[in-house]
Amino acid sequence: MAAKEPKNLLQVAKAQLETAKAQIEVARVQEKIVMAQAEAQ
């Protein structure tokens, strides 16, 4: 059981990194939408 912990922590860290990357992509898309809306007005 104890031997698996580091691998699990690594998997959790990788998952958190993927989540952060996805959030950054979402933020970039939202920024583009806001910019487009601002230009349209």
C-alpha positions as CSV (number, residue, x, y, z in Angstrom):
1,M,0.0,0.0,0.0
2,A,2.7,2.5,1.0
3,A,4.7,1.8,-2.1
4,K,1.8,2.9,-4.3
5,E,1.4,6.3,-2.7
6,P,4.1,8.2,-4.6
7,K,2.7,6.9,-7.9
8,N,-0.8,8.0,-6.8
9,L,0.5,11.4,-5.8
10,L,2.1,11.7,-9.2
11,Q,-1.1,10.8,-11.0
12,V,-3.0,13.3,-8.9
13,A,-0.4,16.0,-9.7
14,K,-0.7,15.1,-13.4
15,A,-4.5,15.3,-13.3
16,Q,-4.3,18.7,-11.5
17,L,-1.9,19.9,-14.2
18,E,-4.3,18.8,-17.0
19,T,-7.1,20.5,-15.1
20,A,-5.1,23.7,-14.9
21,K,-4.3,23.6,-18.6
22,A,-7.9,23.1,-19.4
23,Q,-8.9,26.1,-17.3
24,I,-6.3,28.2,-19.0
25,E,-7.7,27.2,-22.4
26,V,-11.2,28.1,-21.2
27,A,-10.0,31.5,-19.9
28,R,-8.3,32.2,-23.3
29,V,-11.6,31.4,-25.1
30,Q,-13.6,33.6,-22.7
31,E,-11.1,36.4,-23.2
32,K,-11.5,36.2,-27.0
33,I,-15.3,36.3,-26.5
34,V,-15.0,39.4,-24.3
35,M,-12.7,41.1,-26.8
36,A,-15.1,40.3,-29.7
37,Q,-18.1,41.7,-27.7
38,A,-16.1,44.8,-26.9
39,E,-15.2,45.4,-30.5
40,A,-18.8,44.8,-31.6
41,Q,-20.2,47.5,-29.3
